[in-house]
Amino acid sequence: MSLKIRLSRGGAKKRPFYRIVVADARMPRDGRFVERIGTFDPLKAKDAADRLVVDAEKAKAWLAKGAQPTDRVARLLETVGVGHRAAQSTPEKAKPKKKAQERAPPPPLLKPPQPLLPPPSRRAPSKTIAPAPPHRGSWTAPVFPTARSTRWRKLHPPSLPFRRTILCLWGALARPMGCAVRCG
């Protein structure tokens, strides 16, 4: 039976809380475990005393029996002083090869920032354009806060009794008085 010292997740959604447990490697992450040896709360401050609570004697005993800690638990146990984690080196395969290093562009030269606009004293005066006055006989479609407003305008073009229009701004019906067309 292969034993692992690993984290078992608890807590609510987006609020993790972990228990450090000794479990069979074949069991699910939050499944059956042999013994609980501590807790880890990643949401607490790094200098908080109760962020990581580990029973050091139990951890040493399980390590002596052959339980393998996961990477994260090994890192946590190292901060407590139990166990020793081997230093991991950066693999040589990840480095760029010789051709890629030759192809790499040279680092950009730093140029002083250039102003986007000329200084304010030299700038030409800005021209202001006045809006055109509204025409007397023009009709502007009313704007409704619903998606049905364009449909309403198509079904009910402007007319003389437009002032007597009963409108439902909440989207149920929008029709002039006596109109037989249903907008909904």
Secondary structure, 3 states (H helix, E strand, C coil): CCEEEEEEEEEECCEEEEEEEEEECCCCCCCCCCEEEEEECCCCCCCCCCCEEECHHHHHHHHHHCCEECHHHHHHHHHHCCCCCCCCCCCHHHCCCHHHHHHCCCCCCCCCCCCCCCCCCCCCCCCCCCCCCCCCCCCCCCCCCCCCHHHHHHHCCCCHHHHHEEECCCCCCEEECCCCCCCC
